[in-house]
Amino acid sequence: MDTTSSSGQQPEPNTQDVNSRAQSQSAAVIFTTFLRLGLTSFGGPIAHLGYFRQAFVEQKRWLSESQFAQLLAISQFLPGPASSQVGFGIGLVKGGWLGALAAFTAFTAPSVLLLILFATMLPLFGNEIGGAFLHGLKLVALVVVAHGLRGMLAGLCPDPIRKSIAVGAAVLVLLADTAFAQLAVVAVGAVLGGYLCRDVKPTTDSGFVLGYSAKLGWVLVSLFLLLLFLLPFIPTVNDSVLNVFQHFYQSGALVFGGGHVVLPLLEEAVVSPGWVTESEFLAGYGAAQAVPGPMFSFAAYLGQLQGGFGIAITALLAIFIPGFLLLGGMLPIWHQLARGPKAARAVAGVNAAVVGLLGAALYDPIFTTAITSSVDVCIAIVGLLLITTWNASALWIVAWCVVASLLATAVF
């Protein structure tokens, strides 16, 4: 883990923990683990990162705190769905390409199937009960992210310098409120860490053990660029499979900042050509917030409206592929860069900046939209006690927050 003791010396890693992190996992184990998350990870992209940290850092110990933060930092730098990229990266590190495919499929499939079937259920989410249900999911996000932030703050910001970097990153992101500000603070965190985190030394878990080289990484990055610049020039028929792939690939390749940021791009891609109406688009957006799993599964809903199940899968793959190509390409390059002492200090600064990013996200939009009354505060406090004191699973947190929100709406 990327921490130092009060004396400035790097603590000895726990041998059992290191061996656990280094051990590869079968695709079947990865699939079942991510399927459980795909069925219970409500609350949106930021909450998903909290679920991932709880599952893979605290419970299973597949990754160290530093490795998890580095995956998150890389995903912040790259376009695409950050939480899904982190999940894909975990599968890739622990089980190779088959593990990455298993992680993506298991985490995404539940939300895809629900969104394809969701059209008949949309009226439910227009009334008071549906509103209370969605509000309960926002409280789930608040509890999960707050718990994750607490653990990351202790593990990744053990000294005043890194705490200051985290606070500064949070303040800058809240003031700027743009996706590019997130990229900027991560870059600044790397620079400050390189100059200020002098006591940080490289550790055995500073990088990732991968089954392929940086040469293949550059091939994947080149493929991403080739598709991005070549696809728009291929003649297609309107609403054809290739045309759909073009539009959704471009949306996935150009979005920074997570799932919600892709909405304007998708609206331009499907509403402007007349493939989907404005009301259908907004209804699907509401549905995507009500189901577990990644926000980018919204693409399957739009594809289903356009042309059925085949188009839905085409749209889904097209929007995820660019982010996964970039992540797969950058991981071995990052692995090479993270070995030296200067890189270790820069990584320490990046990790601290990532903590600041999550802190900013915890406040806005999670806290500002989830807490609307003193009742919400009480529900969130009980949820935090469940997860911190009783080690309750994510399913219990979802059940508590949603049921309490429904009861509060009925009573008050």
N, C-alpha and C positions, 0 to 999 in steps of 0.2 A: 504494500500500500504506500502511497506517496505521502508519507508523514515523517516528521522528525521528532525526536524527544526534546525536552526542555534544554538539554545540553548541546543541542545542535547535531547530535550523532544520529545516524539512521538506525532505528530499532531492528533487531533480528527478526526476519519473517518467521511466522509460524509454519513449520515444515508441513504439517498436515494440511493447512490452508493452501499453501503453494502447490502441493501435489494435487489437491482437489481442483484447483483452478486450471492446472495444466492438463488434467485428464480429459480426453476427448469423450464425446457422448454419441450414442447411436442416433440415427435419424428417427427411430421410433420413440426414444425417450424425449428427444427435442420436440417431436410432433405433439406428444401427449401433454408436455409441459406448456407449450404455447397454445394448444387448444384450450386448456383450462383458462389461460389468460384471455384468449379470444372470446370466451364465453362470459367472462366476468369483468373485463377491463372497461368499465364505463367511465365517462367523465372527460373524454377528449384527449388530444395528443400529450399535453403536459402531464395529465394524470397517468397516462400509460407509462411514462418514464418512471413515475413513482412505483407503479406495479412491477416494472422490470427490475428496478433496484431492490425492491423487497424480495422478489423471487430469486434473482440470480446473484446478488451480492450478500444479502443477509441470510437467506434460507439455504439455497443450494450451494453457495460459494463457488459458482462457476467462474466468476470474475472478481478481481479486487476492486476496491473503491476507485482506485486510480484508473484501471482499465475501463471501467464503466464510464467514468467521466471523460476519458479520451474518446471512446466511441461516440459519446454525446457531443463532444467538441467537434469531431470530424463531421458529424451529421449537421451541426450548426453551420459549418463552412460551406456545405454542399447544397445544391438545390434538391428538392424532393421532400418527402414526408419524414421528418426527423425521427419520430418515434418508431415508425416501421423500419427505417434504415438501421436504427439501433438494434431492433429485434432481428433483422436480417443479418447484421454483423455478429450478433451473439451466436446465431445458428452457424454462421460461416466459421467463426473461431473455434467453436466446440465440435462441429461435425462436418466441416468442409462444405462443398457446394450442395451436396445432398442435404446436409443439416440446415443450410440456409434456405433451401427450397421448402423443407419441412416446416421451419419456423414461419416463413411467409404464408404458406398455405394454411397452416393451423390457426395462426393469429387472425387471418383475414377472412377465411371461409364463413364463420358464423355471421359476421356483419354483412357480407355479400349476399348470402342466402336470405337473411332477414330483410335487407333493403330491396331485393328483387320481389319479395312477397309483400312488401310494406304498403303498396298502393291501396290495398283494400282496408288497411287499418288507419290510414291517415286522418280520417275524421275524429278519431279518439284524441288526437293530439291538438285539436283545436278548441277543446273545452277546458273547464276548470280543473278537472281531474288530470288531464294530460299535462297541463301547465305545472301542477304540483309534482307530477312524476318527473318532468324535466328539471324542475328546481331541486328535487332530491338528488339527481345525478350531479348537479353543480356542487352540492354539499359533499358528495363523495369525492369529487376532484379536490376540493379544499382539504379534506382530511388526508387523503393519500399523498398529495404534494407536500403538505406541511410536515408529515411524518418523514418523507424522503429527504426533504430539505434539512431537517434536523440532523439526520444521520450523515449527510454529505458535508454539512458545515463542520461537524466534529472530526470527520475523517480527512477532509481535503483542505480545511482552513485551520490548522492547529496553532498558528502563530499570528501575531498582530499584523504582519505584512500581508499575509494571504487573506486575513479577514478584511483588511482595508481594500484590497483589490476587489473582493467580492462585493463589499458595500458600494464602492465606486462604480462597479459594473452595473449593479442594480439601479443606482441613481441615474446613470447616463441612459440606460435603456428606458426607464420610466419617463424621463424628460424628452427623449427623442421619439420614442414610440414608432419606430420603423424597423422592418426586417434587416435593413442594411446596418442599423445601429447595433444589432446583435452580432453581426460579422465583425464590426469595428471593435467592440469591446473584447471579443475573444482574441483578436489580433493584438490589441493593446495589452491584454493580460499576458500574452506570450512574451512581449517585449519587456514588460515590467518584471515578470518572473525571471527572465534571463539576467536582468541587472540586479534584482533585489533579493531573490531567493537563493542566497549564496550557500546556505547550509544543506540544501537538497542535493542528494546524490542519486545516481541511477540505481534502480532496484531490479530484482529478478522478474518483477511483474510489470515493468514499464512498457512493454510492447505486447505483441500478439504473435502466437505461434501459428503460422499459416502453411498450408500445403502447396503453395504456389509462389512464384517469384515476382519481383518488381517488374520484370519484362512483360509478364502476362497482365500485370496491373496497367502498364502503359497501353497495352492492346485494348483493354476494356475502356480506358478513358478515350482513346482514339475512336472506338466504335460508337461511344456516346456522341462525340462531336460529329462523326460522319452521318449518323442518323439525324441529328439535329439540323444540320445544314443541307442534307441531301433530300430528306423526305418532302419538304415544301415544293421541290421542283419536279416531283414525279406526278405526271398527269393522272387524275383520278375522277371517278364519277361521284357526284354529290351523294352523300349518305352511304357510300360503299364501305366495305370493311377497311380498305386501305385509307380511305378518306377519314374515317373515324379514328384509325390508328394515328394518322398524322396529327389531328387536332389534339388528341389526348396526350400523345407523346410530347408535343410542344408545351402543353400546360404543365406536365410533370417536370419537364426539363428547365423551365424558366421560373419556378416558384421557389422563393426563399422564405423561411420562417414558419413552415408547418402547414397543417391541413387547411386551416381557415383562410390562409392567404391565397389558396388556389381558387377560391370561389369566383373572383372577378374574371380570371382567365377561363374558367369553365363556362361561366355565363356567356362570355364572348364567343366561346367555341360552339355552344349548342343552342343558345337562345337566339343569337343574331341570325344564324342561318335558317331558323325556323324549325329546327329538329325537335325542340322542347319548348313549351310555353313558359312564360314568366311564372305563372302560378304553379305549374308542375315543378319547376326548378326550386322555388321557395319551399314547397311542400316536402320535396326530397331532402332539402337542407335540414329542415326540422326533424325529419325521420332519421337522418344520419347522426344527429346529436342524441337520439333516443336509444340507439343500439350500441353494444360494446364494439371494440375494435377500432381500426383506423378510419379517420375522416375521408381518406382517399377512396374508400369503398363506395362513396357517393357516385363515383364514376360508373359502377355497375348498375346503379339505379338509373342513371341517365342513359346508359347503353340499352337497358331493358326497354325503356320508353321508345328509344329510337328504332329498335329492330329485333327485340327478343333476346333470348339467352346468349346466342352466339355473339351478337354485338356487345352485350353486357360484358362478357369475358374479354373480348377484344379491347374494349375501353379500359377495363380494369388493368390488364397487363400493360397496355400502352402508357398509362399514367405512372405505374410503379417502376417500369424498366429503367428509365434514365437515372433515377436516384440510386438504384441498385448497381447499375453499371459503374457509376462514379464511386460509390462506397467500396465495391469490390476492387476497383482500380487503385484507390488511394490507400487502402489498408496496408499492403506490403510496402508501399513507399513510406508511409508513416512509421512502420516497423523499423525500417532502416534509419530514419531520422532520429527516432526516440532513444537510441542506444547511448549517445554521448552525454557527458556531464552538462554541457550547455543546453542540450535538448531537454534533459531532465528538469533543469530550472525553468525553462520555457513551458514545459508541460505542467509544472506546478502552478505557474501563473495562469495557464489556460484553465486548469481545473478550478482554480479559485474564481475565475471569471464566469465559468459555467454555473457555479453555485450562485453567483449574483444574478445570472439570467433566470434561474429557477425562482430565486427570491422575488424578482420583479414580476414574473408570471404569476406567482402565488398571490401577489397583491392585485395586479391588473393583467388579465381580466377575471381571475378566479374569485378572489375575495370580494371585489367590487360588485360582481353579479350574483354571488352565492349568498352573501349576508345582506338581507334586507330588513331584518327585525331581530329583536332579542331572542325570539324563538329559534331562529337560524343559528345564533351563537350557541345556544344550549345544545342543539342537535349536533353541531360540529364538535363541541367539547366532549360530549359523550362518545362520538365517533373516534376522536383522538385517544380517549381513555381505552376504548375497545382495542385499538390497534397497538398502542404503546404498552399498556398494562396487562391486557389479556391476550395479546398476540393473535387477535381475531383475524381470520382470513378475509380476503377482499370481498367474498360473497356476503359475509356477515355485515361488512361495512355498507355495501350496496343495499342490503335488505333493511338495515336500520335507518339509513338516511332517507330512503324512498318511502318507507312505511311512516316514519315520523313526519315527513313532509306532507304526505296525504292526510294524516290525522290532524296535523296543524291547520291545514286548509279547511277540513271539515268542522273543526272546533272554533277556529278564530275567523 
